[in-house]
């Protein structure tokens, strides 16, 4: 177990021998690592689960006070564990400043065992002169939505994604605070990767656990060109996240190092192909796996925002999508922290790059995702 007083604490990655058991499949998963155990320090705050599978809300907890508490490290470590278990947590009427949002984003990962080299992500295109590079302004309007829908078809479900999985070191946590919102509409949905994995048959689990996928975000080059800029190609929060080729290889199934639970690590936004399969096999397999997120509303949670509300989610155990059913502006500030490598080899080999160049994949989705975030 990591020391709760040290920001350099590392998880103890030892084999788990006894399965966790629970009423729901996602709660009963046993992964490859010994999970971290919460001390129950958040039990004194009023909370409730939003659905049986995913989501927890804390109506009275002020995150800025949590950061200033004498036992802040222990509280934040417990919070990281709870969010990793429940997927996403919601906090009402927060006074959290940009500086505090960044601090919390860093501490959630550092106190739950992420590598020292991982920090806050710098998005390839979403940077503002008014904010630090590692804070993104989320800004969406109805006009942009219509452009997005026209380009990608008529299915809103194509927006499901996990943040920045095109990076070799993907995100562990994200924190979004909404500042401006429409009178109605603009909800955000999250879905549980744990529960999706647990609904696979034993034979299908065995099949996908041996596979890896290419995640690609080079559509952001088009976004940058439209803005009259270039993709940010310097270090983006980790030494491994560098250069302007926004591609990475990740396993189809990942074990969360905090919970020890397995989840499906694919998303429609950035997952382009399964490396070990033919083009046709890859397309058919991914189409089925994507449907498990899209068409199972009982593993989703839908959140209606209010001004200054904050959502913190774990990007490994969840996917999320915005809802563009409003005419006004939706705006907020987002901090995305980085976790750890999911594969031994981070960069694409020349052979993989060659095989990618010989295939045709739809790259249009990635170019719109971050602009059209909730």
C-alpha positions in Angstrom: 0.0 0.0 0.0 1.3 3.5 -0.7 2.0 5.9 2.0 -0.9 8.4 2.2 1.5 11.2 3.2 3.7 11.0 0.2 2.9 12.3 -3.3 5.3 9.8 -4.8 3.4 6.8 -3.4 3.4 3.7 -5.7 0.7 1.0 -5.8 1.7 -2.5 -4.7 1.2 -4.5 -7.9 1.0 -8.0 -6.5 -1.2 -10.9 -7.8 -4.7 -11.0 -6.4 -5.6 -14.5 -5.3 -9.1 -14.1 -3.9 -11.9 -12.8 -6.1 -14.0 -9.9 -4.9 -17.7 -10.8 -4.7 -20.7 -8.5 -5.0 -24.3 -8.4 -6.2 -23.4 -6.8 -9.5 -20.9 -8.1 -12.0 -18.8 -4.9 -12.0 -18.4 -5.0 -8.3 -17.4 -8.6 -8.3 -14.5 -8.3 -10.8 -11.1 -9.5 -9.8 -8.2 -8.2 -11.8 -4.5 -8.9 -11.9 -3.4 -6.5 -9.2 -3.9 -6.2 -5.5 -6.3 -3.2 -5.1 -5.8 -0.2 -2.9 -8.2 -0.1 0.1 -9.9 3.1 1.2 -9.8 4.1 4.8 -13.5 5.2 4.8 -12.6 8.9 5.5 -15.3 10.1 3.1 -18.0 8.1 4.9 -18.7 11.2 7.1 -19.9 13.2 4.0 -23.4 12.8 2.7 -23.4 10.8 -0.5 -25.5 8.5 -2.6 -25.0 6.2 -5.6 -26.6 7.6 -8.7 -27.2 4.1 -10.2 -26.3 0.6 -8.9 -23.4 0.4 -11.4 -21.9 3.8 -11.9 -21.8 7.3 -10.3 -21.8 8.8 -6.8 -22.8 12.2 -5.8 -21.6 14.3 -2.8 -24.1 17.2 -2.4 -22.3 19.0 0.5 -18.6 18.2 0.1 -16.5 21.2 -0.9 -13.4 20.1 -2.8 -11.5 23.3 -1.9 -11.9 22.5 1.8 -10.8 18.9 1.2 -7.5 20.2 -0.2 -6.9 22.3 2.9 -7.8 19.6 5.4 -5.0 18.5 7.9 -5.4 15.0 6.5 -5.8 16.1 2.9 -3.5 13.4 1.4 -5.5 10.6 3.0 -8.8 12.2 2.0 -7.7 12.6 -1.6 -6.4 9.1 -1.8 -9.7 7.8 -0.6 -11.4 10.0 -3.2 -9.2 8.5 -5.9 -10.2 5.0 -4.9 -13.9 5.8 -4.7 -13.9 7.4 -8.1 -12.0 4.5 -9.6 -14.6 2.2 -8.2 -17.7 4.2 -9.1 -16.4 5.6 -12.3 -17.5 9.2 -11.8 -18.4 11.5 -8.8 -20.5 14.7 -8.8 -20.1 17.7 -6.5 -22.5 20.7 -6.3 -21.8 24.4 -6.1 -18.1 24.2 -5.9 -15.8 27.2 -5.1 -12.8 25.4 -6.7 -10.3 27.7 -8.4 -8.3 26.9 -11.4 -5.2 26.5 -9.2 -7.0 24.2 -6.9 -8.5 22.2 -9.8 -5.0 21.6 -11.1 -3.7 20.7 -7.6 -6.5 18.2 -7.1 -5.9 16.7 -10.5 -2.3 16.1 -9.7 -2.9 14.8 -6.2 -5.5 12.2 -7.3 -3.0 10.3 -9.4 0.1 11.0 -7.2 -1.5 9.7 -4.1 -2.9 6.6 -5.7 0.4 5.4 -7.2 0.9 6.9 -10.7 4.5 7.2 -12.0 6.4 10.4 -11.0 6.8 11.3 -14.7 3.1 11.7 -15.2 1.5 15.1 -14.7 -1.3 17.1 -16.2 -2.0 16.7 -19.9 -1.6 19.5 -22.4 -4.1 19.0 -25.1 -2.8 19.1 -28.7 -5.2 21.9 -29.7 -7.4 23.1 -26.8 -5.2 25.8 -25.2 -6.1 29.3 -24.2 -3.9 32.4 -23.7 -6.0 33.1 -20.6 -5.3 29.8 -18.9 -2.3 27.6 -18.2 -1.5 25.1 -21.0 -2.6 22.2 -18.9 -6.1 23.5 -18.4 -8.6 23.3 -21.3 -11.6 25.4 -21.9 -14.6 23.3 -22.9 -16.8 25.4 -25.2 -19.7 24.1 -27.3 -22.6 25.6 -29.1 -25.5 24.4 -31.2 -23.9 25.6 -34.4 -20.8 23.5 -33.8 -23.1 20.5 -33.0 -24.9 20.8 -36.4 -21.6 20.8 -38.2 -20.5 17.8 -36.2 -23.7 15.9 -36.9 -23.6 16.6 -40.6 -20.0 15.3 -40.9 -20.5 12.2 -38.8 -24.0 11.0 -39.5 -27.2 11.1 -37.5 -26.3 9.0 -34.5 -25.5 11.0 -31.3 -24.1 7.8 -29.8 -20.9 8.2 -32.0 -19.6 10.7 -29.4 -18.7 8.1 -26.8 -15.0 8.4 -25.8 -12.4 8.3 -23.1 -10.1 11.3 -22.9 -6.9 11.4 -24.9 -6.4 7.6 -25.4 -4.3 8.4 -28.5 -1.5 9.2 -26.1 1.0 6.4 -25.0 0.4 7.5 -21.4 -3.4 7.9 -21.2 -5.4 9.7 -18.6 -6.3 8.4 -15.2 -8.6 11.2 -13.9 -10.4 14.2 -15.3 -12.0 17.2 -13.5 -14.6 19.3 -15.2 -16.2 22.4 -13.7 -19.1 24.0 -15.6 -19.3 27.8 -15.6 -21.9 28.6 -18.2 -24.7 26.3 -19.3 -28.0 26.4 -21.1 -31.3 26.7 -19.3 -32.1 23.1 -20.2 -30.3 20.3 -22.0 -26.5 19.6 -22.3 -26.4 16.6 -20.1 -23.3 14.4 -20.0 -23.5 10.6 -19.9 -20.9 8.1 -18.6 -20.8 4.3 -19.1 -19.0 1.7 -17.0 -16.1 -0.2 -18.7 -16.1 -2.6 -15.8 -19.7 -3.6 -16.4 -19.3 -3.9 -20.2 -16.4 -6.3 -19.6 -18.3 -8.4 -17.1 -21.2 -8.9 -19.5 -18.9 -10.7 -22.0 -19.1 -14.5 -22.1 -16.0 -16.3 -20.7 -15.0 -17.4 -24.2 -15.3 -13.8 -25.5 -13.3 -12.5 -22.6 -10.5 -14.9 -23.4 -10.6 -13.8 -27.0 -10.4 -10.0 -26.4 -7.9 -10.2 -23.5 -5.2 -11.2 -26.0 -5.8 -8.3 -28.3 -4.4 -4.7 -28.6 -5.9 -1.7 -30.4 -4.6 1.4 -32.1 -5.9 4.7 -30.7 -5.5 7.6 -33.1 -6.2 11.3 -32.8 -4.5 12.8 -35.9 -7.8 14.5 -36.8 -6.7 17.2 -34.4 -4.3 18.3 -37.1 -7.3 19.4 -39.0 -8.7 21.2 -36.0 -5.3 23.0 -35.5 -5.2 24.0 -39.2 -8.7 25.4 -39.0 -7.6 27.5 -36.0 -4.5 28.7 -37.9 -2.1 26.9 -35.6 -0.3 23.6 -35.3 -0.8 20.6 -33.0 1.2 21.0 -29.7 4.1 18.6 -30.3 6.2 19.2 -27.2 5.9 17.1 -24.0 2.2 16.8 -23.2 2.3 15.9 -19.5 4.6 12.9 -19.8 7.9 12.4 -21.7 6.2 9.6 -23.6 3.5 11.9 -24.9 5.4 14.0 -27.4 5.7 14.7 -31.1 2.8 15.3 -33.6 1.9 11.7 -34.5 -1.1 11.1 -32.2 -1.2 7.3 -32.1 -0.7 4.7 -29.4 -1.2 1.0 -28.9 -3.3 -0.1 -25.8 -4.7 -3.5 -24.7 -8.4 -4.1 -25.4 -8.8 -5.2 -21.7 -7.0 -3.3 -19.0 -6.8 -3.9 -15.2 -7.3 -0.8 -13.2 -4.2 -0.6 -10.9 -6.3 1.1 -8.1 -9.2 -1.3 -8.0 -7.8 -4.4 -9.5 -10.9 -4.7 -11.7 -10.8 -5.4 -15.4 -12.6 -3.2 -17.9 -12.9 -2.8 -21.7 -10.5 -0.1 -22.9 -12.0 0.9 -26.2 -14.0 4.0 -27.4 -15.6 5.1 -30.6 -13.7 8.4 -30.5 -10.2 7.2 -30.8 -10.1 3.4 -31.1 -9.4 2.7 -34.8 -8.5 -0.9 -35.2 -7.6 -4.1 -33.5 -4.0 -4.8 -34.3 -4.0 -8.6 -34.4 -7.1 -8.9 -36.7 -7.8 -8.3 -40.3 -9.6 -5.1 -41.3 -13.0 -6.9 -41.6 -12.5 -8.8 -38.3 -11.5 -5.6 -36.5 -14.5 -3.6 -37.8 -17.0 -6.3 -36.8 -15.5 -6.9 -33.4 -15.3 -3.2 -32.5 -18.8 -2.6 -33.8 -20.1 -5.2 -31.3 -18.0 -3.9 -28.4 -19.1 -0.3 -29.1 -22.8 -1.5 -29.0 -22.3 -2.8 -25.5 -21.7 0.8 -24.4 -24.3 2.5 -26.6 -27.2 0.1 -26.2 -27.1 -0.8 -22.5 -28.7 2.1 -20.7 -28.5 0.2 -17.4 -24.7 0.6 -17.3 -24.9 4.4 -18.0 -25.4 7.4 -15.8 -26.8 10.7 -17.1 -26.0 13.9 -15.3 -27.8 17.2 -15.4 -25.4 20.1 -14.8 -25.9 23.2 -12.6 -23.6 26.2 -12.5 -20.3 25.5 -10.7 -20.9 21.8 -10.4 -17.9 19.6 -10.8 -17.6 16.1 -12.1 -14.5 13.9 -11.5 -14.2 10.7 -13.5 -11.8 7.9 -14.0 -10.9 7.7 -17.7 -9.9 4.0 -17.6 -13.1 2.6 -16.1 -15.5 4.8 -18.1 -16.4 6.3 -21.4 -18.5 9.5 -21.7 -20.4 11.6 -24.2 -22.0 15.0 -24.4 -25.6 15.8 -25.4 -26.2 18.6 -27.9 -29.8 19.4 -27.5 -29.6 23.1 -26.6 -29.3 26.4 -28.3 -27.1 28.3 -25.8 -23.5 28.1 -24.8 -22.0 25.4 -22.6 -18.6 26.3 -21.1 -16.3 24.9 -18.4 -12.7 24.3 -17.4 -11.2 20.8 -17.6 -8.1 19.3 -16.1 -6.9 15.9 -17.4 -4.2 14.1 -15.4 -2.1 11.2 -16.7 -1.7 7.7 -15.4 0.6 5.0 -16.5 1.6 3.0 -19.5 -0.9 0.2 -20.4 1.6 -1.7 -22.6 5.3 -2.6 -22.4 6.0 -1.0 -25.7 4.7 2.5 -26.0 5.6 3.7 -29.5 4.4 2.2 -32.7 6.9 0.0 -34.5 7.7 0.6 -38.1 5.8 -2.5 -39.1 2.7 -1.4 -37.3 2.9 2.1 -38.9 3.3 0.4 -42.3 0.3 -1.7 -41.8 -1.7 1.3 -40.7 -0.8 3.2 -43.8 -2.1 0.3 -45.9 -5.5 0.4 -44.3 -8.4 2.9 -44.6 -10.0 3.9 -41.3 -12.5 6.7 -40.4 -10.5 9.5 -38.7 -13.1 12.2 -38.8 -14.6 11.6 -35.4 -11.4 12.5 -33.4 -11.2 15.9 -35.0 -14.5 17.1 -33.3 -14.5 15.3 -29.9 -12.7 17.8 -27.7 -14.3 20.9 -29.1 -17.7 19.3 -28.6 -17.1 18.1 -25.1 -19.8 18.8 -22.6 
